[in-house]
Each structure stands twice: as C-alpha cells, then as structure tokens.
Amino acid sequence: MNGKLMLGAVTVAAAIGTAGCAQPGGGYGYGAGANTGYQTQASGTYQAPAGSVFYGRVEAIEPVQQQRGASSGMLGTVIGGLAGGLLGHQIGGGRGQTIATIGGAVAGGVAGNQIEQRATGGMETVYRVHVRLDDGRMATVTQRQVNNLGVGMRVQVANDMATPI
C-alpha cells in the first residue's frame, strides 16, 4: 500500500471514529439530566452502588424525545466515509489528492450519518420516571418502556429501571 493511500485510510478511520463520538447518547440510568445518579433533596446526585435495589412510589412519568444512541448512526457514517474517501481519492494528484481524500471522507461520513438518521427517524420516545424512595430521596430513571407503571404505584428501582412490585 503506498503512502498516500495509507494516509487516506488512516484519515477515513479517524473521521469515522470522530463522527461516531459526535452523536449524543441516550444514557439510561438514574438522576437528573445526565442520568448519572440519584437526585437528592439538596440538588446533588450520587451514583447508586452496583446491584442496589430501592423501593418507592411513582410521582410522575413523562415521555421525552431524545436522539437515538450513537450506534444507530455508525453504519451510515462508515459507509459514507468510505465512499467519500474513495471518491475524493480519484480527484487530482499529489497533495491535492490527499486533501480531497480527507475532505471526501469527512463529508461522506457526515452525509451518511445524516441519511441514516433520517431513514431511522433519528429521535425516540423514552420515559422519565420520577420515584419518591422510601427514605425520602427522589430517583429519576429514564427507560424505553413504562412497563405498566402508573402514578402512585409501588415500584422497585434496580438496574436502571423502575418496575412494579
């Protein structure tokens, strides 16, 4: 493999990796906003220890639209980046060809990701379940299904989900 082609391959791989990271993730877990822990009365959060199980009552359930996870856009990004890099490599010669390969890979990756997001809907509905725990703290869990939950129901909060008991 010649040096220019190798540089193009490395650039395509870097562009694909970076584009995949740019997608906001869906993080399912406890807490407010970033879903990183239980929300306490003092507006702080803390991470529940692995395997923790808490009990309480559902205070509210709200449907929320969020961007699909990063993995859903990867196939379009990869295919678009490869196609753009190959097309860019066909243009010019020398340094211009390298620049065209890099630009084609980046543009192709972005375009491929956008096309896939439009084809798959890009957004999904998740449910933010607010649970008043027996010890008085508030746990907020974001999950894909409501699992027959209703306001006032007694629930168990474990493994990043609220389930009826």
C-alpha positions as CSV (number, residue, x, y, z in Angstrom):
1,M,0.0,0.0,0.0
2,N,1.5,3.3,-1.0
3,G,2.0,6.2,1.5
4,K,-0.9,8.3,0.1
5,L,-3.4,5.5,0.2
6,M,-2.3,4.6,3.7
7,L,-2.7,8.2,4.8
8,G,-6.2,8.3,3.3
9,A,-7.1,5.0,5.1
10,V,-5.9,6.4,8.4
11,T,-7.8,9.7,7.8
12,V,-11.0,7.8,7.0
13,A,-10.7,5.8,10.1
14,A,-10.1,8.9,12.3
15,A,-13.0,10.7,10.7
16,I,-15.4,7.8,11.2
17,G,-14.3,7.5,14.8
18,T,-14.8,11.2,15.5
19,A,-18.2,11.3,13.7
20,G,-19.4,8.4,15.8
21,C,-18.5,10.2,19.0
22,A,-20.4,13.3,18.0
23,Q,-23.7,11.6,18.3
24,P,-25.3,12.3,21.7
25,G,-26.0,9.1,23.6
26,G,-29.2,8.1,25.3
27,G,-27.7,7.1,28.7
28,Y,-30.3,5.1,30.6
29,G,-29.8,5.4,34.3
30,Y,-30.6,7.3,37.5
31,G,-30.6,11.0,38.1
32,A,-31.4,14.3,36.6
33,G,-30.3,15.4,33.1
34,A,-27.2,13.3,32.7
35,N,-28.7,10.2,34.3
36,T,-25.7,9.6,36.5
37,G,-27.0,9.1,40.0
38,Y,-29.9,9.5,42.3
39,Q,-31.1,13.1,42.8
40,T,-31.2,14.1,46.5
41,Q,-33.2,16.8,48.2
42,A,-30.1,19.1,48.2
43,S,-30.0,19.0,44.4
44,G,-26.9,16.8,44.3
45,T,-26.6,13.4,42.8
46,Y,-24.8,10.3,43.7
47,Q,-24.2,7.0,41.9
48,A,-26.0,4.1,43.4
49,P,-23.8,1.1,44.1
50,A,-23.9,-1.7,41.6
51,G,-26.7,-4.2,42.4
52,S,-28.6,-1.7,44.6
53,V,-32.3,-2.1,44.9
54,F,-34.6,0.7,46.2
55,Y,-38.3,0.9,46.8
56,G,-40.8,3.8,46.5
57,R,-43.8,5.2,44.7
58,V,-44.0,6.7,41.3
59,E,-44.6,10.5,41.5
60,A,-44.6,11.3,37.7
61,I,-44.0,9.7,34.3
62,E,-43.0,12.0,31.4
63,P,-42.4,11.0,27.8
64,V,-39.3,12.6,26.5
65,Q,-38.0,12.8,22.9
66,Q,-34.3,12.2,22.6
67,Q,-31.7,11.4,20.0
68,R,-31.2,7.8,19.3
69,G,-27.9,6.3,20.6
70,A,-24.6,6.7,18.8
71,S,-24.5,3.1,17.5
72,S,-27.6,3.7,15.3
73,G,-25.7,6.2,13.1
74,M,-22.5,4.3,12.7
75,L,-23.3,2.2,9.7
76,G,-24.2,5.3,7.6
77,T,-21.1,7.1,8.9
78,V,-18.8,4.2,8.0
79,I,-20.3,3.6,4.5
80,G,-20.5,7.4,3.8
81,G,-16.9,7.9,4.9
82,L,-15.5,5.1,2.8
83,A,-17.4,6.2,-0.2
84,G,-16.4,9.8,0.2
85,G,-12.8,8.9,0.8
86,L,-12.7,6.7,-2.4
87,L,-14.4,9.4,-4.5
88,G,-12.1,12.1,-3.1
89,H,-9.0,9.9,-3.9
90,Q,-10.0,10.0,-7.6
91,I,-9.5,13.8,-7.7
92,G,-6.2,15.4,-8.5
93,G,-2.8,14.2,-7.7
94,G,-0.1,14.7,-5.0
95,R,-1.1,16.8,-2.1
96,G,-4.4,17.9,-3.7
97,Q,-5.4,14.2,-3.9
98,T,-4.6,13.7,-0.2
99,I,-6.7,16.8,0.8
100,A,-9.5,15.6,-1.5
101,T,-9.4,12.1,0.1
102,I,-9.6,13.6,3.6
103,G,-12.4,16.1,2.7
104,G,-14.3,13.4,0.9
105,A,-14.1,11.0,3.9
106,V,-15.3,13.6,6.3
107,A,-18.1,14.9,4.1
108,G,-19.2,11.4,3.2
109,G,-19.2,10.3,6.9
110,V,-21.3,13.3,7.9
111,A,-23.7,12.8,4.9
112,G,-24.0,9.1,5.5
113,N,-24.8,9.6,9.2
114,Q,-27.5,12.2,8.4
115,I,-29.1,10.0,5.7
116,E,-29.3,7.1,8.2
117,Q,-30.7,9.3,10.9
118,R,-33.5,10.5,8.6
119,A,-34.2,6.9,7.4
120,T,-34.4,5.6,11.0
121,G,-36.3,8.6,12.5
122,G,-33.3,9.9,14.5
123,M,-35.5,10.5,17.6
124,E,-37.1,8.1,20.0
125,T,-39.5,8.4,22.9
126,V,-38.2,7.4,26.3
127,Y,-39.9,7.8,29.6
128,R,-38.5,9.7,32.6
129,V,-40.0,8.0,35.7
130,H,-39.7,10.0,39.0
131,V,-39.9,7.8,42.1
132,R,-40.1,9.0,45.7
133,L,-38.0,6.5,47.5
134,D,-39.0,5.1,50.9
135,D,-36.1,7.1,52.5
136,G,-37.4,10.4,51.1
137,R,-34.9,10.8,48.2
138,M,-36.1,11.2,44.6
139,A,-34.8,8.8,42.0
140,T,-35.3,9.7,38.3
141,V,-34.9,6.8,35.9
142,T,-35.0,7.1,32.1
143,Q,-36.2,3.9,30.4
144,R,-37.6,2.9,27.0
145,Q,-40.8,1.2,28.2
146,V,-43.1,2.2,31.1
147,N,-43.8,-1.5,32.0
148,N,-47.4,-0.9,33.1
149,L,-46.3,1.8,35.6
150,G,-48.7,4.4,36.8
151,V,-48.5,7.4,39.2
152,G,-48.9,6.3,42.8
153,M,-47.8,2.7,42.1
154,R,-45.3,1.0,44.4
155,V,-42.1,0.2,42.4
156,Q,-38.7,-1.3,42.7
157,V,-35.8,0.7,41.3
158,A,-32.9,-1.5,40.2
159,N,-30.6,-2.0,37.2
160,D,-31.6,1.5,35.8
161,M,-35.3,0.6,35.6
162,A,-38.4,1.1,37.7
163,T,-40.7,-2.0,37.8
164,P,-44.0,-2.6,39.5
165,I,-43.9,-4.8,42.6
